[in-house]
Amino acid sequence: MLTASGVGYRLPTGRVLFEDVTLQLVPGEAVAVEGPSGTGKSTLLAVIGGVLPATHGQIGIDTDRPAPFAWVLQTLNSLGARTVLANAALLARLDGMPSKQASERARANLDLVGIGDLAEAKARQLSGGELQRLAVARALTSTRPILLVDEPTNQLDRHNARRVMQALVDSAAIQHRCVLIVTHDHDALPDTATVLRLAEDGLHAS
């Protein structure tokens, strides 16, 4: 379980981005957070993931995993000289999954997001949208209990945006984990996702 209780964040300039954010996310649930640019959606994700300290409030994580988060970031980091398949399996391998199992899971997730045909290509050969889908496949391949996902479709066309969002939301139920997605792309979200809107005074039903 992932919880945020009365969480707020104030910029060094003194401006309050948000306050009183309260959220409870249970395994099997996917939540998407929407809001205009500048409201602090990515900052909220960083606070929940422990990258930034909350100005006030508390974050709770009910898991015994030493590394509970699998991230999908807008920076789209990859090991350019390694294959797409190796990159997709990387997080699972780092967590101790046997090589054969990690590769099989990675290949299935690359197919799921529509780049299975690029499995043996070098990551440096991919376009921005393909790298975005690789980042999603890497997170899906891991067994970490919480997926934190920052704008996973901003370089994708409609078809692939919906495909990626469906895969992320389905992962919550299939892998029994928490999935938290920050997005501008409401139209790509499946109906099974819970959608909340971030405002300065917290999260609200969308």
Rosetta silent file (secondary structure, phi, psi, omega in degrees, C-alpha in Angstrom):
SEQUENCE: MLTASGVGYRLPTGRVLFEDVTLQLVPGEAVAVEGPSGTGKSTLLAVIGGVLPATHGQIGIDTDRPAPFAWVLQTLNSLGARTVLANAALLARLDGMPSKQASERARANLDLVGIGDLAEAKARQLSGGELQRLAVARALTSTRPILLVDEPTNQLDRHNARRVMQALVDSAAIQHRCVLIVTHDHDALPDTATVLRLAEDGLHAS
SCORE:     score description
SCORE:     0.000 S_00000001
   1 L     0.000  142.364  176.412    0.000    0.000    0.000 S_00000001
   2 E  -119.267  128.267  179.941    1.107    3.551   -0.778 S_00000001
   3 E  -131.695  144.838  170.368   -0.298    6.445    1.240 S_00000001
   4 E  -125.627  129.679 -176.776    0.166   10.199    1.270 S_00000001
   5 E  -125.862  109.267  176.459   -1.242   12.104    4.235 S_00000001
   6 E    59.582   37.047 -173.444   -1.495   15.902    4.131 S_00000001
   7 E   -81.337  136.287  176.393    1.520   16.174    1.845 S_00000001
   8 E  -137.275  160.869  177.666    2.639   19.577    0.619 S_00000001
   9 E  -143.537  129.733  179.821    5.573   21.033   -1.273 S_00000001
  10 E  -116.860  130.101  177.483    6.896   24.581   -1.267 S_00000001
  11 L   -68.907  157.427  177.031    9.438   25.810   -3.819 S_00000001
  12 L   -55.921  -24.991  177.505   12.634   27.540   -2.591 S_00000001
  13 L   -72.475  -12.288 -177.208   11.058   30.806   -3.815 S_00000001
  14 L   101.757  -13.626  179.658    8.302   30.323   -1.249 S_00000001
  15 L   -68.187  132.351  175.885    5.589   29.475   -3.755 S_00000001
  16 E   -85.755  118.713  176.302    3.351   26.604   -2.641 S_00000001
  17 E   -76.571  -47.597  178.347    2.908   24.092   -5.452 S_00000001
  18 E  -158.989  158.778  176.002    0.413   21.957   -3.570 S_00000001
  19 E  -150.191  159.937  177.499   -0.657   21.134   -0.038 S_00000001
  20 E    59.836   36.899  174.452   -2.900   18.683    1.780 S_00000001
  21 E   -77.519  121.072  178.887   -2.425   15.929   -0.812 S_00000001
  22 E  -125.289  129.468 -174.568   -4.031   12.780    0.544 S_00000001
  23 E  -151.083  138.815  171.038   -3.931    9.510   -1.354 S_00000001
  24 E  -130.181  118.837 -176.447   -4.308    5.820   -0.605 S_00000001
  25 E  -121.774  119.152 -175.865   -3.263    3.425   -3.344 S_00000001
  26 L  -103.023  155.583  176.763   -3.662   -0.304   -2.772 S_00000001
  27 L   -55.727  135.313 -176.887   -2.093   -3.176   -4.746 S_00000001
  28 L    97.643   -3.077 -176.891   -4.159   -3.869   -7.841 S_00000001
  29 L  -113.801  139.380  174.440   -5.133   -0.218   -8.321 S_00000001
  30 E  -116.105  130.309  179.477   -3.982    2.252  -10.971 S_00000001
  31 E  -124.423  131.954  174.459   -4.377    5.986  -10.398 S_00000001
  32 E  -107.931  134.010  178.248   -3.733    8.731  -12.936 S_00000001
  33 E  -109.650  121.222  179.676   -3.033   12.290  -11.757 S_00000001
  34 E  -109.806  170.786  175.408   -3.932   15.089  -14.177 S_00000001
  35 L   155.406  156.872  179.636   -3.586   18.854  -14.039 S_00000001
  36 L   -61.743  158.796  174.317   -2.324   21.834  -16.030 S_00000001
  37 L   -56.933  138.603  177.613    1.399   22.362  -16.558 S_00000001
  38 L    93.364   -4.632  179.957    3.005   23.969  -13.537 S_00000001
  39 L   -80.897  -13.638  175.765    0.695   22.488  -10.922 S_00000001
  40 L   101.912   24.600 -178.431    3.446   20.173   -9.667 S_00000001
  41 H   -62.676  -47.770  178.948    2.424   16.743  -10.950 S_00000001
  42 H   -67.095  -35.370  176.948    5.981   15.577  -11.590 S_00000001
  43 H   -63.889  -41.080  177.267    7.072   17.144   -8.307 S_00000001
  44 H   -60.156  -42.277  178.340    4.374   15.191   -6.483 S_00000001
  45 H   -61.227  -42.089  179.446    5.672   11.993   -8.060 S_00000001
  46 H   -66.217  -36.646  176.958    9.206   12.867   -6.928 S_00000001
  47 H   -66.626  -44.982  179.653    7.987   13.564   -3.381 S_00000001
  48 H   -63.059  -36.935 -179.445    6.102   10.270   -3.228 S_00000001
  49 L   -83.242    1.965  176.531    9.159    8.446   -4.558 S_00000001
  50 L    80.944    9.428  179.128   11.461   10.035   -1.983 S_00000001
  51 L   -78.271  -35.971  175.924   13.476   12.041   -4.518 S_00000001
  52 L  -118.907  143.727  177.520   12.284   15.357   -3.034 S_00000001
  53 L   -80.334  135.913  174.658   11.419   15.962    0.622 S_00000001
  54 L   -66.761  142.036  173.751    7.846   16.969    1.383 S_00000001
  55 L   -65.809  -38.778  173.462    7.492   20.387    2.998 S_00000001
  56 E  -156.286  166.850 -177.038    4.942   18.816    5.300 S_00000001
  57 E    93.631  179.533 -174.898    2.873   15.646    5.563 S_00000001
  58 E  -135.418  145.683  172.256    3.869   12.011    5.427 S_00000001
  59 E  -111.465  132.664  178.100    4.401    9.283    2.827 S_00000001
  60 E  -122.760  136.783  178.920    3.823    5.676    3.845 S_00000001
  61 E  -129.776  117.823 -177.620    4.889    2.539    1.984 S_00000001
  62 L   -97.989   79.776  177.938    3.728   -0.841    3.238 S_00000001
  63 L  -156.541  152.188  177.093    6.336   -3.167    1.731 S_00000001
  64 L  -100.451    7.839  179.123    9.489   -4.934    2.850 S_00000001
  65 L   -73.589  130.865  179.331   11.191   -4.504   -0.528 S_00000001
  66 L   -67.005  -27.872  177.126   14.427   -2.487   -0.227 S_00000001
  67 L  -125.895   86.895 -171.556   13.780   -0.932   -3.673 S_00000001
  68 L   -80.182  -16.853 -169.897    9.994   -0.647   -3.986 S_00000001
  69 E  -103.481  135.278  163.598    9.749    1.729   -6.963 S_00000001
  70 E  -110.053  124.467 -174.068    9.998    1.126  -10.682 S_00000001
  71 E  -104.187  144.216  164.043   10.180    4.483  -12.444 S_00000001
  72 E  -121.452  109.406 -173.263    9.242    5.616  -15.923 S_00000001
  73 L  -105.764  159.699  177.498   10.818    9.044  -16.314 S_00000001
  74 L   -71.966  -16.824 -179.839   10.634   11.665  -19.030 S_00000001
  75 L   -73.979  -19.285  172.315   14.443   11.531  -19.362 S_00000001
  76 L    55.650   50.659  179.707   14.192    8.057  -21.014 S_00000001
  77 L   -68.195  141.259  174.424   17.537    6.730  -19.814 S_00000001
  78 L  -153.619  163.022  174.062   18.898    3.606  -21.500 S_00000001
  79 L   -91.238   99.040 -168.766   22.186    1.803  -22.041 S_00000001
  80 L   -60.580  -30.627 -176.888   22.681    2.746  -25.668 S_00000001
  81 L   -83.735   -9.145 -179.746   25.248    0.078  -26.529 S_00000001
  82 L   -98.225  163.160 -177.739   23.095   -2.777  -25.220 S_00000001
  83 E   -71.373  160.998  175.272   20.147   -4.350  -26.940 S_00000001
  84 H   -58.668  -41.394  179.301   16.586   -3.252  -26.413 S_00000001
  85 H   -62.197  -45.221  179.684   15.883   -6.659  -24.836 S_00000001
  86 H   -62.883  -39.797  177.158   18.780   -6.314  -22.389 S_00000001
  87 H   -63.693  -41.852 -179.090   17.589   -2.832  -21.427 S_00000001
  88 H   -67.044  -29.263 -179.345   14.035   -4.054  -20.864 S_00000001
  89 H   -88.248   -8.149 -167.680   15.292   -6.883  -18.634 S_00000001
  90 H   -58.492  -49.900 -175.967   17.775   -4.714  -16.723 S_00000001
  91 H   -63.943  -41.485  177.513   15.707   -3.747  -13.683 S_00000001
  92 H   -63.104  -40.669  178.292   14.472   -7.304  -13.173 S_00000001
  93 H   -65.213  -41.526  178.579   18.030   -8.622  -13.425 S_00000001
  94 H   -61.067  -29.581  179.547   19.268   -6.043  -10.920 S_00000001
  95 L   -87.298    4.669  173.177   16.620   -7.318   -8.518 S_00000001
  96 L    98.139    7.146  178.443   17.901  -10.879   -8.859 S_00000001
  97 L   -69.664  136.447  177.280   15.544  -12.402  -11.428 S_00000001
  98 L   -56.401  146.697 -173.041   17.221  -15.259  -13.370 S_00000001
  99 H   -56.498  -46.234 -177.303   18.424  -14.204  -16.800 S_00000001
 100 H   -62.744  -44.981 -179.601   16.174  -16.537  -18.806 S_00000001
 101 H   -64.643  -42.976  179.989   13.046  -15.516  -16.893 S_00000001
 102 H   -63.091  -41.143  179.708   13.899  -11.802  -17.131 S_00000001
 103 H   -65.926  -40.982  178.941   14.480  -12.066  -20.879 S_00000001
 104 H   -64.208  -44.371  178.621   11.216  -13.916  -21.436 S_00000001
 105 H   -64.709  -41.719 -179.219    9.265  -11.358  -19.420 S_00000001
 106 H   -63.802  -42.849 -179.695   11.045   -8.488  -21.148 S_00000001
 107 H   -62.693  -41.763  178.934   10.324   -9.880  -24.610 S_00000001
 108 H   -63.419  -38.556 -179.381    6.627  -10.276  -23.756 S_00000001
 109 H   -75.566  -31.982  172.372    6.438   -6.688  -22.496 S_00000001
 110 H   -62.628  -41.014  174.587    8.239   -5.316  -25.534 S_00000001
 111 H   -61.564  -40.603 -176.170    5.586   -7.043  -27.638 S_00000001
 112 H   -61.397  -38.275 -178.813    2.913   -5.581  -25.377 S_00000001
 113 L   -95.039    3.992  170.170    4.035   -2.002  -26.009 S_00000001
 114 L    90.266   18.087  176.912    4.612   -2.607  -29.713 S_00000001
 115 L  -126.617   27.626  178.424    8.402   -2.745  -30.096 S_00000001
 116 H   -60.629  -29.523 -179.829    8.998   -6.484  -29.901 S_00000001
 117 H   -71.953   -9.420  179.452   10.456   -6.407  -33.413 S_00000001
 118 H  -103.988   12.189 -173.263   13.253   -4.164  -32.106 S_00000001
 119 L   -56.418  -36.059 -176.841   14.354   -6.520  -29.312 S_00000001
 120 L   -96.121   -0.034  175.307   17.768   -7.214  -30.836 S_00000001
 121 L   -74.161  159.024  173.414   18.442   -3.627  -31.971 S_00000001
 122 E   -77.747  142.511 -177.627   20.771   -1.401  -29.963 S_00000001
 123 H   -60.041  -30.659 -179.025   18.949    1.045  -27.722 S_00000001
 124 H   -66.967  -14.226 -179.786   20.859    3.966  -29.265 S_00000001
 125 H   -86.142   -6.178 -173.855   19.094    3.243  -32.574 S_00000001
 126 L   -81.806  151.752  171.271   15.634    3.941  -31.150 S_00000001
 127 L   -77.102  173.164  178.242   13.543    7.059  -31.682 S_00000001
 128 H   -60.256  -43.597  179.283   12.234    9.089  -28.762 S_00000001
 129 H   -66.246  -36.065  177.266    8.849    7.374  -28.857 S_00000001
 130 H   -69.105  -38.254  175.117   10.465    3.938  -29.014 S_00000001
 131 H   -63.271  -36.075  177.845   12.684    4.803  -26.046 S_00000001
 132 H   -62.631  -43.538  178.519    9.568    5.855  -24.167 S_00000001
 133 H   -69.586  -33.022  174.188    7.989    2.476  -24.807 S_00000001
 134 H   -61.777  -42.884  179.120   11.237    0.754  -23.809 S_00000001
 135 H   -60.831  -39.219  177.597   11.139    2.571  -20.458 S_00000001
 136 H   -66.504  -44.959  179.574    7.593    1.327  -19.902 S_00000001
 137 H   -60.447  -38.791  179.005    8.547   -2.251  -20.843 S_00000001
 138 H   -63.162  -43.662  178.746   11.472   -2.140  -18.391 S_00000001
 139 H   -66.222  -41.674  179.563    9.188   -1.065  -15.539 S_00000001
 140 H   -64.050  -34.688 -177.808    6.572   -3.669  -16.446 S_00000001
 141 H   -70.589  -28.909  178.287    9.211   -6.427  -16.527 S_00000001
 142 L   -67.621  163.553  175.440   10.320   -5.666  -12.997 S_00000001
 143 L  -108.204   17.553 -178.694    8.468   -7.156  -10.044 S_00000001
 144 L   -66.316  143.928 -169.525    8.674   -4.003   -7.941 S_00000001
 145 L   -77.556  -12.759 -177.700    5.430   -3.328   -6.096 S_00000001
 146 E  -132.973  122.804  174.462    4.998    0.353   -7.030 S_00000001
 147 E  -101.918  124.720  175.696    5.234    1.859  -10.513 S_00000001
 148 E  -113.126  117.921 -165.962    5.734    5.645  -10.649 S_00000001
 149 E  -126.944  121.342 -174.665    5.171    6.863  -14.183 S_00000001
 150 E  -110.592  107.143  175.828    5.793   10.412  -15.456 S_00000001
 151 L    48.824   65.071 -172.683    4.090   11.396  -18.745 S_00000001
 152 L   -77.690   -2.749 -174.184    4.555    8.021  -20.504 S_00000001
 153 L  -125.605   11.618 -171.742    2.828    9.010  -23.762 S_00000001
 154 L   -72.137   -7.323  175.134    4.047   12.520  -24.601 S_00000001
 155 L  -117.874   16.443 -173.725    6.021   11.276  -27.626 S_00000001
 156 L  -112.924  151.644  172.597    3.495    8.700  -28.855 S_00000001
 157 L   -75.841  173.630 -174.723    0.703    8.701  -31.419 S_00000001
 158 H   -56.618  -47.911 -176.819   -2.877    7.935  -30.384 S_00000001
 159 H   -60.238  -49.697 -177.047   -2.696    4.206  -31.048 S_00000001
 160 H   -73.293  -29.589  175.351    0.535    3.652  -29.142 S_00000001
 161 H   -62.039  -46.269  179.127   -0.462    6.028  -26.338 S_00000001
 162 H   -65.667  -37.276  179.287   -3.569    3.980  -25.633 S_00000001
 163 H   -62.367  -45.549 -179.083   -1.569    0.772  -25.911 S_00000001
 164 H   -67.252  -45.067  179.360    0.981    1.922  -23.351 S_00000001
 165 H   -61.962  -40.707  179.387   -1.617    3.265  -20.914 S_00000001
 166 H   -62.853  -42.741  179.522   -3.599    0.034  -21.126 S_00000001
 167 H   -62.229  -41.798  179.452   -0.469   -2.005  -20.391 S_00000001
 168 H   -66.218  -46.043 -178.932    0.378    0.130  -17.355 S_00000001
 169 H   -66.919  -41.493  177.882   -3.133    0.062  -15.917 S_00000001
 170 H   -61.811  -32.902 -178.689   -3.496   -3.686  -16.558 S_00000001
 171 H   -60.161  -31.673  178.878   -0.196   -4.259  -14.759 S_00000001
 172 H   -58.567  -48.392 -178.439   -1.765   -3.113  -11.489 S_00000001
 173 H   -75.569  -43.702 -174.924   -4.261   -5.988  -11.520 S_00000001
 174 H   -67.930  -42.488 -178.537   -2.089   -8.601  -13.231 S_00000001
 175 L   -96.236   -0.460  179.521    1.002   -8.026  -11.072 S_00000001
 176 L    52.129   58.837  178.662   -1.014   -6.955   -7.994 S_00000001
 177 L  -137.835  173.116  179.177    0.889   -3.724   -7.523 S_00000001
 178 E   -91.744  134.253  177.931    0.283    0.011   -7.233 S_00000001
 179 E  -126.586  120.894  178.955    0.551    2.095  -10.395 S_00000001
 180 E  -120.129  119.041 -174.003    0.633    5.902  -10.180 S_00000001
 181 E  -118.588  128.405  170.040    0.701    7.771  -13.484 S_00000001
 182 E   -97.620  129.009 -174.229    1.165   11.504  -14.038 S_00000001
 183 L  -155.422  152.392  165.661   -0.289   12.526  -17.391 S_00000001
 184 L   -97.642   -9.055 -163.925   -1.774   15.223  -19.589 S_00000001
 185 L   -98.334   70.248 -177.127   -3.197   12.558  -21.875 S_00000001
 186 H   -59.255  -38.346 -175.262   -6.687   11.884  -20.529 S_00000001
 187 H   -64.730  -22.674 -179.187   -7.922   10.419  -23.821 S_00000001
 188 H   -84.188  -11.986 -175.529   -5.347    7.609  -23.682 S_00000001
 189 L   -76.736  134.854  173.260   -6.465    6.373  -20.254 S_00000001
 190 L   -73.321  161.256 -177.059   -8.617    3.239  -20.065 S_00000001
 191 L   -65.249  -20.015 -176.379  -11.840    3.370  -18.085 S_00000001
 192 L   -78.270   -7.754  177.916  -10.376    1.091  -15.406 S_00000001
 193 L   -85.382  140.440  170.039   -7.990    3.806  -14.173 S_00000001
 194 E   -81.995  129.113 -175.696   -8.987    6.081  -11.304 S_00000001
 195 E  -113.189  126.565  177.505   -8.415    9.682  -12.419 S_00000001
 196 E  -122.977  153.340  179.522   -7.608   12.497   -9.972 S_00000001
 197 E  -115.208  130.570  179.409   -6.828   16.148  -10.618 S_00000001
 198 E   -90.013  128.463  173.632   -4.043   17.953   -8.768 S_00000001
 199 E  -129.454  174.607 -177.186   -4.714   21.493   -7.568 S_00000001
 200 L   -60.075  -30.397 -177.168   -2.939   23.697   -5.062 S_00000001
 201 L   -95.778   15.636  174.120   -5.254   22.461   -2.301 S_00000001
 202 E   123.262 -164.521 -179.968   -4.758   18.747   -3.013 S_00000001
 203 E   -96.754  140.675 -179.029   -6.152   15.943   -5.153 S_00000001
 204 E  -134.382  151.548  175.015   -9.746   15.917   -6.348 S_00000001
 205 E   -60.526  137.118 -176.544  -11.894   13.488   -8.305 S_00000001
 206 L   -91.754    0.000    0.000  -11.689   14.319  -11.986 S_00000001
